[in-house]
Amino acid sequence: MDKWTKPLRTVIQVLIALTSAAPILVPALGLSATVGAGAVVLTVSAAASRLMQVPAVEELLQKLNLQSR
């Protein structure tokens, strides 16, 4: 494994955590509410995308005949 893989994954996880806290951070920083809404949408999208990669979810989708082709 590359020596930068783990630190990079940690940085990405921290960024995702910070974007999920956007509704709290945006008003405190004086930014537009649109920025916070966009950050929340991106965070939920990333979480859903990651969830779809879990083998158990893929098995469930196959049982429901909704698997990816």
N, C-alpha and C positions, 0 to 999 in steps of 0.2 A: 504494500500500500504506500502511495506517495506520502511524504512527510507533511504535505500541505493539505491533505484531504480532511483530516479531523479538524484542524483550525478553520478551514473554509466552511465546513458543515456547521461548526459552532457559530460562526459569524452569520450565516444564513438563518439559523434558528433564532438568534438574538434579533435580527432584523424583522423576522416574522412576528416575534413577540412584541416588538416595539410598534409594528403596524397594527397589531390587534389592540394596542393601548391608544390608538390614534384618537378615539372619541374623547379621551381624557387629555391627551397631549395637545391636540390642535387648538382648543380654546386657550389653554395656558400659554401657548406660543403666539397667540393672536393671528392665527392663520384662518383662511376661509373654511367654512364647514364642508365645502365640496372636497377639499383635500382629505378630510377625515373620512368622509363617505367612500371616497376612492380607495383609501387605504384599507378600510374594512372589507370592501368588495374583493380586493386583491388577496387579502388574508384568507377569507372564506374560500375563494377560488383555489388558492394554493393548498389549503387543508383538504378540500374535496378531491383535488387532483391526486394528492398523496394517498388519501384513503382508498381511492380506486385502484391503487397499486398493491394493496394488501391481498395476498392470496385468498384469504377467507371471504373477502368481498367478491372477488372474481368467481369463487365457487358458488356463492349465494346468487349472483347474477346468472350463472349458468343454470342453476336450479329453477330460477324464475324465467328462463329462456330469454334473458336480456344481455347475454354475453357479447363482448366486442367481437367483431369478425375480422 
